[in-house]
Amino acid sequence: MTDDEFHAELMQMVAARGAATADFSVAAFTELVAEALVDSGAVQEFVPLPFKSPNGSIRIEGYGFADEGLTLDLLVAEFDGGNEVQTLTRTAMEPCFRRVEKFLLQASKPAFRDTIDVSHPAWGFARQLADQLPGIRRVRFHLLTDEALSGAVKKIPSQQVDGRELTYRVWDLRVIQRLMASAEPEEIEIDLVEMFGESLPCLAANSGGDGSASYLTVIPGAWLAAIYDRWSGRLLEQNVRTFLQAKGKVNKGIRKTILDEPDLFFAYNNGISATASEAEFVERDGAIRLEKLRHLQIVNGGQTTASIFNVLKKDKGVNLDRIRVQMKLSVIKPELVDEMVPRISQYANSQNKVSDADFFSNHPFHVRIEGISRRLWAPAPEGVLTQTHWFYERARGQYANASAWLTTAKKREFDLQNPRGQVMAKTDLAKVVMTFRGQPHIVCFGSQKNFMQFAEFVGESWKDEGIDFNDAWFRHAVAGTIIFRALERSVQKADWYSQGYRAQIVTYAIALMQHHLGKAGQALDFERTWQRQAPSNELLAALLAVGAQVNQRIVETAAKSGIANVTEWCKRERCWEDLKAYIDTSVFNELDADLVSSETATSGRRSARKEQKVTNEVEAQTLVVNRGTPYWQQLLRWAEAGTVMTPSELDVLRVAARMPRMIPTGPQSVKLLQVVTKAVDEGWAASNSHHHG
């Protein structure tokens, strides 16, 4: 894609996001790019905070904390939004950074805070900054722009101010394009000789032959800290990163060992496992030495790495020169990375009980929902002729890639059938589902932490081949999304709404409705919203009325609880308990046409389950038949020779081994697939490799 083509595409994305949320294009642009930055690990969280001083000399779009509050990310945007791609020169770039720097400098001064309205989130954030600034060791300024950075700007040097490191990063049109396409803002290329003045001696463990080779080495703690300092969260394989974020605190034990007994660190610590797509070695005196690494990913040992970095920043790197960390390095061909890295990460982490939720990106749930979303047509709203899909994005960039290679006519057809406003990212889905499940305080933690909780919910509910996650579940999730997005737009336009807490108001208002209906033995009629592809005016008006109360209450109670930042208060369960006790939800009693009784809702779920069970049996039967008779005969011979299988398992195997004279039934086919899993766990391998399906 050329710069112009991508720019046009980006403007459409911004327009769709703006239309969906009634946001100004700058806010829509910032959120789009910031979400991609969070996904890639370049920043850990993003809290939108649009603020501009009256004279325009101070400006900020949002912020986030990383590394347990040691790092602060501040984001500012330079959004042109025109049809032509503009060039961002150094002269235009510098004032953008000055404006956001000025926010940081002024935040701790009461005189500056007095100029901000107390109900604006910027006031609460400035208060929070004044308290936390002493503990912040580095501030990263991010400039997001839809312009192309001039080639004359090579590197923006970082500065040390008041013992704090300030770094500057421009995310321009070209970097954003890479980010959206592959979630990789730039190659991670580590040149050890250049960074540390020497190479690293290694031991070749094996050359995996099939595109992977493994090495053992011992890396100095100070090196590891410096590498993490430069690439931060992007080094941690996505599963490990989400795991660390969900579990929070850096390991105190690791830190204590570094500070008190650095020479025992190697003995106490398990070290790290890492992968790379390329590695360059030299041979010297019969030893292999590692010089360069590309695309390093730490798949196990994220806590070790983060703790060492923590000592670098918090404790001025004391003892790090005495720390040695053993590292297992697997070099994997780039085309195998997507398949191998999550698996290595899963096996390497199995000893510290990372639940399946953490390896959720590959969970069959996503594949199921993606399949339903491509197959199920949404009813056409009044006066519209085409039916459309709600497009579920299991991985970033799926939507853009789906139409990238189509002819103009086909692309037009694709766009009509899959409108941009009906794309659901997996974090969007998680936000809606957790809201309707009555967990608004979790939703307020932001997309990553909420997604982990959602993953745990799905992991626990995924029984009997995920029988609960069926077409009806998907229709209800989409209906929930329709209500959620409509409420976002209405809040944004409401006369009582002053910039700031829309996300919190929306999730709490909907959760309060669910709480109210649950107590009244009623449920929302999701099928009605799905059929109309819009919420009723009555439903929206009721939610808006409750939202107005929420808006007022969260600001009051945050102040009463002595929490300056309302955004922080909304993450507490105490906030949720207070709203349930305090907010008047009687307006939901009027919603007759939008409600069904709880019994009706439950029986609807039961029949949907039965349908999904049939679908699962049909899928299983297809798989069993496709594997072919020889496959089942071979497995039967193996099973009869051993003692692993029960008599009933041997019986279904005998049926499959006699195809096509006998064809296993649906339930038998489901059982056969369970038999295969059991056999593989017990060490059976089909000799004919193409049967693995």
N, C-alpha and C positions, 0 to 999 in steps of 0.2 A: 504494500500500500504506500502511495506517495504521501508526503506531508499534507497536501491539499485534501486527498481522499480521507485520510484519517481525521483531519480537522473537521471535515463535513460530518463524518460519522460521530465525532465527539460532540459537536453542536447538537446533533439529533438526540444523543443520550442525555445531554444537559436539558434540552427542551422537554424530553419525556419525563425526566425526573422532576423538573420544575412544575410541569403541568400536573403531575401526580401528587405533588406535595404543596402546591401553591407557593413555592419558594421563589425568591429572586434567583436569577441565573448564577450569580456569584456563589450563593450558598449551595445551590444544586451542584455546580462544578466542583466546589471544594469537597463536598461530601462524597461525590463519585470517586475523586482521586484519592481522598483520605482512606476510603474503604479498601481501595486497591493497595495502599501503602500498609495498612494493618494486615491485610492478607499475606503480603510478601514478607512481613516481619520487619520492614524498615522502621515502622513505629509500632508501639505496643497497643496504644488505644487512641481513639480520637473522640473528643467531646466538642461538638460544634459550639462556637461562642462568637457570633458576629458582633464586633464592636468597633465603633469609629468615633474619635473625639470630634466635637463640633467643628474645629478648624481643620480636621483631616490629618493632623500631624501624627496621630497615634492610631494604629489599626491592628486588628487581629481577627482571624477567622475561626480559630479553634486551638485546642491544646490537648496534651496527653502526658501521662507520666510513664516512665519505664524504669527497669532495674530497681524496683522497690523504692521509687521516689528519688533515686540518685540522679536520674536524668529527666529533664523536662523538655518536651517537644512543643514548640510554638509555631503555628502555621499561619501564613498570610497569603493572599491570592492577588495576582495581577491578571484580571480576566478581560480580554478584549471583546470576544464574542462576535466579531465581525465575520464577513465571508472570506476575507483574504487572510493568509497566515502572516502575522506580523513578526518582526525580529525584535528580540529583547536585548538591548545593548547594555553595557556596563553602566552607562550614565542613567538609564531608566531603572536598572536593577537595584542600584545602591539605595535610593530613597525608600524602596519597598522594605528592605531589611531594616533601615533606620526606624521606620514607623513601628515595626513590631518590637524592635529592641527597646524603643521608648516606653512601650507598655510595660516591659519587664522592669525598667529602671524606675518608673513612676508608681508601680503597683504597691510598693511598700509604704508610700507616703500618704498619710491621712488626707492631706489637702487634695490630692488627685482623686481619692475615693469619694470625697464629698461632692465632686462634680458629676458622679454617676448616680442614676436613680437606684435606690436601694432594692427595687424589685427586679433590676436587670442582672442576669447571671454574671456579668462582668464585675459587678460589685462584690459578689460572693467569692468569685475566683481571685480577685485582687486581695481580699482579706486572707484567703487560704494561702496565697503566694507569700504574703508578708510573714505568715507563721512558718512556712516550710522552706523559705529561701535559704536559710543557713545550712540545711542538710543537702541542698541540691549541688551536685559536683560538676554537672555539665548541662548546658542548654543548647539544644539543636534548633536552629531556625530553618524552617522549610518554606521556600517560596514556590507556590503552585501556579503555573501559568499555561495558557493555551497558545502562547507565542513560542517561537523557536529561539533558543538562546544563541546569541552571536558566537561564532567560532573564536572570536578574539578573547572571550572570557575563558581562560583555561582552568584555573583553580582559585577558589576563594579561601585564603588562609584563615585558620582558626586563631582565636585570640585567648589570652588568659586575662581575666578581669576579676579582681577580688578572690583569687584562688579558685576561680571557676573557669571551666573551659567553654568557650562559645564557638560553635561550628555552624557553617552556612551551607545550605544545599538547595540547588534550583531543580525543580521537577518540571521540565519544559515539555513541549508537545511531543518530542521524539522519545524522551524517557517514559512519558505517560503511555505512549503507544506500545513500547516494549512491556511495560508493567501490565497493561490491560490484556496483551496477547498471551503473555507467558508467566505473569506474576514475578518476573525477574527484572528489576530495574537496570542491572548491569551485571556483567560476569564477575563472580568473586574470583580474583586471581591473586594468589598469595606467593610472593617471591621471597623465600626465607633469607636468601643471601642478601637481597637488597634491604629487607627489614631488620635483620639481626646480625648481618655480617658473616654468617656461616651456614653450612648445610647441616642436616640432621642425620646421624647414622641410623640405618634401618636393618632389620632382619627380614628376609623374604620368607613368608610362612608357606605360601603355596601360590602357584599361578593357576587360578580357577579354570583356565582353559576356555570356559564358556563366556568369555568376555569380562571376567573379573579376576583380580589378583589381590592377595592380602599381604600386609606387612605389619611388623611390630616395631614400635619405636618408643622412645621416652622423650617427651617434650618439656622444656623448662616452663614452670608456672608463669614466669614473666612473659614468655612468648605467647602462651595461650591467652593471657589477659590482654595483651596488645592486639592480638588478632580479633578477639571478641570486641574490644574497644572500637576497632575500625568497622567491623561489619555487623556487630550486635546481633539482634534477633534473627537476622537473615541466615546466620550459620546454623541455627537450630532447625532441624528437619521439622516440618509443620506440626507433626503429631507431638513431638517433644516440646515444641514451643507452647502449643495449646495446653499440654499437660502441666508445664511449669506455671502457666498463667492461671490455670484452674486451681492448682494446689498452692499458689502464692509463695510463701516465704522461702527465701534462700536458706539452705541448710546451715543451721547454727553450728552443728558439730564440725562440719568441714572448715568453717571459718575459725573455730576455736583451735583446731589442729594446726592451721597455718600460723596463727598468732603465737600459740604456746609450744607446740612440738613439731616445728616444720620438718625436722629430719625424719620423723616417723610418718609423714604424710604418705609417702609411697607405699609403706607397709599397710596403712589403714585403708587406703582408697582403691576402689576397683578400677579407676582409670576411665577412659572414654573410648567409645567406638565411633568411627567416622567413616564417611565415604567421600570419594572425589571422582570427578568424571575423567580427570587426567592427572598424571603426576610425572615430574621429570626427575630423573636420578642421574648421579655420576658415580663412577667406580673409582675409589682411591684406596691404595694399599689393600686390595682384596675386599674392601668393605663397600656396601652400597650406601650412598648418601642421598637424602631427599633434598631437592633444591626448590621445586615449584609445585604448587597445587592449583587445580582449577575446580571451581564449584565445590568447595569443601562443605559437607553437611555433617553436623554432629548428631548421631542417631541415638546415642545413649551417653549419659554423663552431662546432660544439660545443667543439672544442679551443680556439679563439680565446677563446670566452666563459669557459671554465673557467680558462684561463691568466690572463685579466684578473682574474677573481675571486681567483685564487691570489695575485696581487700585492697585491690589496686586503687579504687576510687575513695573508699571510706577511710582506709587505714594507710593511705599514701604508699601502698605497695610493699609494706614491711614484710620481710622474709620471702618474698616471691622468688628472689634469686636462688633460694635454697630448696624450693619446691620442685619436684619432678613428677610428671604425670605420665603413666603409661598409656599409649594410644594404639588401638588396633585400627589400621587403615585399610579399607577395601577400595580398590580402584575399579570402577564399574563403567563399562562402555555407555556413552550418553544415551543410546537408544534403549538401554535396559534400566536406566535410572528410575523411571516412574514405577516400574514393576518391582524392582529389587529393594529400593530404599525403604518403602513402608514395611516390607517384610522383615528386613534386617532390624529396623526400628522396633517392630513388634516382638521379635524373638529376643532381641538384646534387652528389651525392657520387661520381659515376662517375669524376671525374678523380683522386680519391685512392684509387682501387681499394678500395672497400669491397666485399668479396665478396658474392655472393648470399646467403651465410649471414646477413649482417647485415640483409637485407631479408626475413627468413625468415618473418615473420608472415603474409605473403601467399603463401608457397610452395605449389605444388600438392600437396606432401606432406600438408599439414594437411587439405586438402579431401578427398583420397583417404582418409586415416585416419578422418576424421569420417564419411565416407560408409559405410565398412566398419562402423564402430562402431554406426551406426544400423540397419544391415541385418542384421548377424550376431547370431544368438541364441546365448547361452551355454548349455551343457547344464545342466539343473536338477540340483542336488545331491540326494543321497539324501533321500527323504521330502518333497521340495518339489515342488509341482505346476506353478508358473509358470516359464516360461523368462524369462531377463532379458537386458538389454543391458549391456555395459560402455560407459558414456557418455563419449566423448572430447570435452573442452572445448577447442575451437580458440581461443576467445576467452573472457575472463572473463565470467561471468554467463549463458553460454549455457544452462546447466542450469536456472537459476531462471527464465529467460525462456521456456523451452520449455513450462513448465506454468503460467505466470502467468495465461493467459487461458482456461484450461480450466474446464469445469463441474466441480462437486464430484466427480461420478461418474467423469468422464474423468481428473481429476487423480489420483484414487485408483488408477485403472488405470495411469496414467503412472508413479506412484510405485512400484507393484508391479513394473512391467516395467523401470524404470530406478532401482534402489535407490541411495540417496545414497552408500552405501559403495562403489559401483562407478563413481563419477565419476573420470575421470583428467584432470587438467590437463596442459597440454603440458610444463610443467616437471617434473611427476611422471613422465611417460613418459620424458623425457630422463634423469632420475636413474636409472631402472631400466635403460634401454638402455645407458647409459654404464657402469653397474656390471657388467652381464653382458658388456660388451665389454672388461672388464679395465682400467678407468680410475678406480679408486676415489679416487685422490688428486685427480683433476679434480672428481669429485662433491663432495669435501669443500670445494671452493671456494665452494659455495653455488649456489642455483638459477640465478642470472643467468649467471655465468661458465660453469657446466656446460652451460647451454642453448646458449650460443654454440658450444661445442665440438661439441655434439650436432648443431647446425645445420650445422656444417662437414662433419661425417661424412655427414649426409643429402645435403647439396649435392654432395659428391664421389660418393656412391653412386647419385644419381638419374640413371641412364643409361637409354637406351631407354624413355622415358616411365615411369621409375620401376618397372621390371618386378620389382625385388626387393621392393618394398613392396606386398605382396598380402595376401590373407586369412590365409595361413599366418603371415606376418610378424606380423600383428596378433594372432593367437591366441597366438603365442609371447611377444609383448610383454605381453599380459594375463597369461599364465602366470607370466612373470617378476615382474609386479606383485603377483600373488597370493602368490608365495614371499617377495618383499620385505616386504610388509605383515605376513605371518604371522610373519616373523622379528622385525620391529619389536615386535610384541605380545609374543613370547616373551622377547626380551631384557629388555623393560620389567619382566616378572614374574619374571625369573631371580633366584635368591637371591644370586648373586655380583655382581649389577649394582647399582652405587651411582649415583644420578642423574648424568647428564652426557653421556657420549659415545656415546649410542645410535646416532645417525646414522652416526658413523664406524665403529662396530663392525659394523653391518649391511652397509654397502657393502663394507668390507674382507673380511668373512667370505664373502660371495657371490663376490667377485672371486677370492679364494683358491681357492674350489671350482672356478671356471672354469679357473683356471691349472692346478690339479691334474689336472682331467679332460683338458684340452688336451694335457698332457704324456703322459697315459696313452692317447691316441687314442680318448677317449670323449667323449660329449656328453650333456647332460641331456635327458631325454625330455619336452620341453615339452608335447607332445600329451597325455601322461598327466595332467599337472597341469591342463591345460585341460579335459579330459573330467571330471575329478573336482572341478574348481573349488576345489581345496585341495591343499596339498603333502602328501606322505606323512609319517607320523610319523617314519620313519627319516631322511628328508631333513632335516626340521626339527631333529631331535636332533643330527644331524651338524653342521649349520650352527651350532647353539647351542654345541656343544663347541668349535668353532673360534673362535666369537665370544668365548668366555670367555678364550681365550689372547690374542686380539687386544687385549681390554680391558686385560689386565695389561701386555702388551708395549708398547703405545703410551705408557702413562704412564711406564714405565721408560726407554724410549729417548728420549723427549722430554727428560727430566731429564738423561740422559747427553749429549745433544746441546746442552745448555745453552739449550733453548727452554722458557721458563716455561709458555707456553700450549699445551697438548696439541692444541687445535683447530688452531693454526697449524702444528704439526709434521705433522699428518695431511695437510696440503696439499702436502707435499714429496714428490718422487719418491723421495727417499732413504728415507722412511718405508715406502713400498710395496716398495722393493727389500729393505729389512730384513725385512719381514714374510714376503715370499716365501722368503727364505733361512732364516728362523728358525722359523716356525710349523709344527707337525707336522700335516699334512693327511691322514695315512694313513686316518683315519676314513672318508674318501670312497671307499675301496676296497670298503667293505661294501655300497655302494648298488645292488646289481644291478638290482632291479626299476625303479629310477628312471633307468637309463642306456640309451643306445643307442650303437652304434659311430659314429665320425665319418663313415664312408662312408654309413651309413643317413641320418644327419642331412643330409648334402650332397645325396643323391639326392632326399630329401623336398623340399629347397629348389628343386632343378631342376624337379620336376614342378609345384611351386607357381608357378614362373616362367612355365612354359608356359601355365598357366591364366590368369595375369595378362595374358600376351601376347594371348590370345584375347579377354579382356575389353577390353583397349585397342583391339583391332581392331574389336570390335563398337561401342564408344563412338565411334570415329573414323567408322565407316560411318554411324552414326545422324546425326552432325554433318554429314557430307558431303551426305546425302540431304536433311536439313532445310534446308540453305542454299538449295536449289532450283536448277533448271537455269539460269535467267537469270544467276545469280551466277557460275556456272562458265563460261558462254558469254562473259560480260563479261571475266572474268579471262583466258580463252583468247585473246580478241581482243588484249588488252593484251600478253600474253606473245608472241604471234606477231609483233607489230609491233616488238618489241625484240630484244635479244640476250642477255638475262639467263638465260633458261631453257635447260637442256640438252635434247637430243632426247627423252630418256626422261621428263623432266618434262612436255614438251609432249604426249607420248603419253598420260599419265594424265589430263591436262586434257581431252584430246579425248574420253576415255571419259566423264568427268563431264559434259561439255557435251552428251552424247547421252542423258542420262537422260530418261525412264525406259526407253528402248529398251535401253540398257546400264546396268548398275548396277556401280559400282566394287567390287572385292573388298575384304576386310579390309586386306590389306597395301597395296593401291593407295590405300585411304582414308587410312591412316597417312601415306603419301607425299604425298597431296594436301594434308593439313594442313601438312606441312613446306613445300610449294610456296607456300601462302598466306603463311606466316611470311616466306619469302624475298622474295615479291612486296612485302609491306608494308614490309620493310626497305629495298627498292629504291624505295620511294616510291609504290607503287600504293595507291589508295584506292577501295573499292567505292562507286560513286556513290549506290547506294541504301542509305541509312544503316541501315535496319532489318535488313540482312543481317549486321551485325556481331554474331556470336554466339559 
